[in-house]
Amino acid sequence: SMAAVEPAARKRRPKGHFAAAAGRAKRPRGGGRQLEAGMCGILITCNMNERKCVGEAYSLLGEYGDLLYGPEQFSDHEEQLSGSEREEDEDDVEAALKKEVGQIRASTEQKLRRFQSVESGANNVVFIRTRGIEPEKLVHHILKDMHATKKKKTRVILRMLPISGTCKAFMEDMKKYAETFFEPWFKAPNKGTFQIVYKARNNSHMSREEVIKELAGIVGSLNPENKVDLNNPQYTVVVEIIKNVCCLSVVKDYVLFRKYNLQEVVKSNKEDSKQNSSSLTEEQDSKVVKPETEEEEESSKEVKEE
């Protein structure tokens, strides 16, 4: 009868079939590319809609990336595809083969693109790995433009933080890494006023106090004239820890550009004349608007002058 035949038919599936499907299901979105030590890029926070956030990021970074660095260069093959593909005779074996080789090459190149979204390891955080550009320069340029024009360009992106260095999130690794990493800004004769802002996600083994103390100590040892300033520092050391990766950068205009928040930076300029207003009311205002930064405000206050 049918019932007797059915299980046998089911058995004939190739052995690897289910294993392959299970593997596909388990692999994180983005084909397993994830944030790891040694990358640089841009860390972007959003509320809920990560897919839309990635889309906005590609379009915004693409627009300004082209302005600053010129259009991205791809292999001739990719450029030709659109034009010549139509005339190609699909039966022509050589052409078909050529096309296939080109596609393999294009997919390899995909991985070497200027901007590539990778799995960040935290909810509401998108990480765009960059190649051949300087994240601090690019992001500062975007914020400066948005601050000047007050043109709202994104809906779901909240903050956009350049990450120009990453290392393992363990104290020893971070100290060793920071000693070299901080040199361009803080090693004599270079110097500046600074604050350290710290945020950890999906990581419970690092102590905020210890990290801030150690990193501030390193900045001080590179040049004793580097001084802490929590109101309007020249440089803000951004420390973002996700799981076992520590993301670092040193940014300018952190206060002026509203903690690098794309929603806030396009709002009216009433706060730009902050000399006139008391900083207390301002801090309360900003806390009402952005509860997510309260933590950071506290963290930077913990940096005491040595």
C-alpha positions in Angstrom: 0.0 0.0 0.0 1.0 3.7 -0.2 1.8 3.8 3.5 4.4 1.1 3.1 6.1 2.9 0.2 6.2 6.3 1.7 8.9 5.9 4.4 11.3 4.3 1.9 10.9 7.2 -0.5 11.7 9.6 2.4 14.9 7.7 3.2 16.4 8.4 -0.2 17.3 12.0 0.6 21.1 12.4 0.4 22.7 12.0 3.8 24.1 15.5 4.1 20.8 17.2 3.4 19.6 17.8 6.9 23.0 18.6 8.3 23.4 21.2 5.7 20.0 22.7 6.4 20.8 22.7 10.2 24.1 24.4 9.5 22.4 27.1 7.5 19.9 27.8 10.2 22.5 28.1 13.0 24.8 30.4 11.1 24.3 34.1 12.1 23.0 36.6 9.6 25.7 37.9 7.4 27.2 34.5 6.7 29.3 34.3 9.9 31.2 37.5 9.4 31.4 39.0 12.8 33.0 41.8 14.7 36.5 40.7 15.9 39.8 42.1 17.1 41.8 43.6 14.3 38.9 45.2 12.5 38.1 48.9 12.1 34.8 50.4 11.1 31.7 52.2 12.4 29.5 51.2 15.3 25.9 52.4 14.9 23.1 52.2 17.4 19.5 52.0 16.5 16.1 51.2 18.1 14.8 47.9 17.0 15.1 47.9 13.2 18.6 46.6 12.5 17.9 45.7 8.8 16.7 49.2 8.1 19.6 50.6 10.0 22.1 48.7 7.8 20.3 50.0 4.7 20.5 53.6 6.0 24.2 53.1 6.9 25.1 51.9 3.5 23.4 54.7 1.8 24.8 57.5 4.1 28.3 56.1 4.2 28.2 55.5 0.4 27.2 59.0 -0.2 29.9 60.6 1.9 32.5 57.9 1.1 32.2 58.8 -2.6 32.5 62.5 -1.8 35.6 62.1 0.4 37.4 59.2 -1.3 35.9 59.1 -4.8 33.7 56.4 -6.2 34.6 52.8 -5.2 36.6 50.9 -7.7 35.4 47.5 -8.8 36.9 45.1 -11.3 36.3 45.8 -14.9 34.2 42.7 -15.0 31.5 44.0 -12.7 31.2 47.2 -14.6 30.9 45.4 -17.9 28.3 42.9 -16.7 25.4 45.2 -17.0 26.3 46.4 -20.5 27.6 43.3 -22.2 25.5 40.6 -20.5 22.5 41.4 -22.6 24.2 40.8 -25.9 25.9 37.6 -24.7 24.6 34.5 -26.4 23.8 32.2 -23.4 24.4 29.1 -25.5 28.0 30.2 -26.1 29.8 27.9 -23.7 32.9 30.2 -23.5 30.8 33.2 -22.6 28.9 31.3 -20.0 32.1 30.1 -18.4 33.6 33.5 -18.5 30.5 34.8 -16.8 30.7 32.2 -14.1 34.4 33.0 -13.4 33.4 36.7 -13.2 30.7 36.0 -10.7 33.0 34.0 -8.4 35.5 36.9 -8.6 32.8 39.4 -7.9 31.6 37.5 -4.9 35.2 37.4 -3.5 35.4 41.2 -4.1 32.2 41.7 -2.3 34.1 40.8 0.9 36.7 43.5 0.2 34.2 46.3 -0.3 34.7 49.7 1.4 31.7 49.1 3.7 30.6 45.7 4.9 28.0 45.0 7.6 29.2 42.3 10.0 27.4 40.7 13.0 28.1 43.1 16.0 27.2 40.6 18.8 24.7 43.0 20.4 21.1 43.9 19.8 20.4 47.4 18.4 24.0 47.7 17.3 25.1 47.5 13.7 28.8 47.3 12.9 30.0 48.3 9.4 33.6 47.2 8.8 35.5 49.6 6.6 38.5 49.2 4.3 40.8 51.8 2.9 39.2 54.8 4.7 39.7 56.5 8.1 36.5 56.0 10.1 37.1 59.0 12.4 37.6 61.4 9.5 34.6 60.1 7.6 32.2 60.2 10.5 33.4 63.6 11.7 32.8 64.9 8.2 29.2 63.5 8.1 28.4 65.0 11.5 29.9 68.3 10.6 27.8 68.5 7.5 24.6 67.5 9.2 25.3 69.9 12.1 25.7 72.7 9.6 22.8 71.9 7.3 20.4 70.6 9.9 19.2 68.1 7.2 17.8 65.0 8.8 19.2 62.1 6.7 18.3 59.0 8.7 15.3 57.7 10.6 16.5 54.7 12.6 20.2 55.4 13.1 20.8 57.0 16.5 24.5 57.3 17.1 27.4 56.7 14.7 30.7 56.1 16.3 33.9 55.6 14.4 36.0 52.7 15.6 39.5 52.9 14.4 40.9 50.1 16.5 39.7 46.9 18.1 41.4 44.4 20.4 40.4 41.7 22.8 38.4 42.9 25.8 40.8 41.9 28.5 42.7 44.4 30.6 46.2 43.3 29.6 45.3 43.3 25.9 43.7 46.7 26.2 46.6 48.3 28.0 49.1 47.0 25.6 47.0 48.1 22.6 46.1 51.5 23.9 49.8 52.5 24.6 50.4 52.5 20.8 46.9 53.4 19.7 46.7 56.7 21.7 50.1 58.0 20.5 48.9 60.1 17.5 46.8 62.3 19.8 48.4 62.1 23.2 52.1 61.3 22.9 54.4 64.3 23.5 54.7 66.8 21.8 51.0 66.0 21.0 48.6 66.7 23.8 45.0 67.6 24.6 42.2 67.8 27.1 40.2 64.5 27.1 37.4 62.5 28.6 36.8 58.8 28.5 33.3 57.4 27.7 32.7 53.7 28.3 29.9 51.3 27.4 29.9 47.6 27.7 27.3 45.2 26.1 27.0 41.4 26.7 30.2 41.5 28.8 30.3 41.2 32.6 34.0 40.6 33.2 35.3 44.1 32.7 35.2 46.8 35.4 34.2 50.2 34.1 36.2 51.9 36.9 39.3 49.9 36.2 39.2 50.4 32.4 38.8 54.2 32.8 41.5 54.4 35.4 44.0 52.4 33.4 43.3 54.1 30.1 43.5 57.6 31.7 46.8 56.5 33.2 48.2 55.6 29.8 47.1 58.9 28.3 48.8 60.7 31.2 52.0 58.7 30.8 52.2 59.6 27.1 52.4 63.3 28.1 51.8 64.7 31.6 50.2 67.8 30.0 47.2 65.7 28.8 44.4 66.9 31.2 40.9 65.6 31.9 38.1 67.9 31.0 34.5 66.6 31.3 32.7 69.7 30.0 34.2 70.3 26.6 37.3 68.2 26.0 39.2 68.4 22.8 39.2 64.7 22.5 36.8 62.0 23.7 38.2 58.5 24.0 35.3 56.2 23.1 35.5 52.7 24.6 32.7 50.3 23.4 33.0 46.8 24.5 30.8 44.1 23.0 31.3 40.5 24.2 35.1 39.9 24.1 35.9 42.7 21.7 37.0 46.2 22.7 36.3 49.0 20.2 38.3 52.2 20.5 38.5 55.6 18.9 39.4 59.1 19.8 37.0 61.7 18.5 36.7 65.5 18.3 33.6 67.7 18.8 31.9 65.0 20.9 29.9 67.6 22.9 29.2 69.9 19.9 27.9 66.9 17.8 25.7 65.7 20.6 27.6 62.5 21.4 27.7 61.7 17.7 23.9 61.3 17.7 22.5 61.8 14.2 19.0 62.6 15.4 20.2 65.2 17.9 22.8 66.9 15.7 20.2 68.2 13.2 18.0 69.8 15.9 17.8 73.5 16.2 20.9 75.5 17.4 19.4 76.7 20.7 21.9 74.7 22.6 24.9 75.8 20.5 24.9 79.1 22.4 25.3 77.1 25.6 27.7 79.7 27.1 24.6 81.7 28.0 22.6 78.8 29.5 23.5 77.0 32.7 25.0 73.7 31.9 22.8 72.1 34.6 19.5 72.6 32.8 21.2 71.5 29.6 22.3 68.2 31.2 18.8 67.6 32.4 17.3 68.4 29.0 19.7 66.0 27.3 18.9 63.3 29.9 15.2 63.6 29.3 15.8 63.2 25.5 18.4 60.4 25.7 18.2 58.1 28.7 20.7 55.8 27.0 23.5 58.2 27.5 23.0 58.7 31.2 25.3 55.9 32.0 28.0 57.4 29.9 27.7 60.8 31.6 28.3 59.1 34.9 31.2 57.0 33.5 33.1 60.1 32.3 32.6 61.8 35.7 34.5 59.0 37.3 37.7 60.1 35.6 39.5 62.0 38.4 42.5 64.1 37.7 45.5 62.1 39.0 
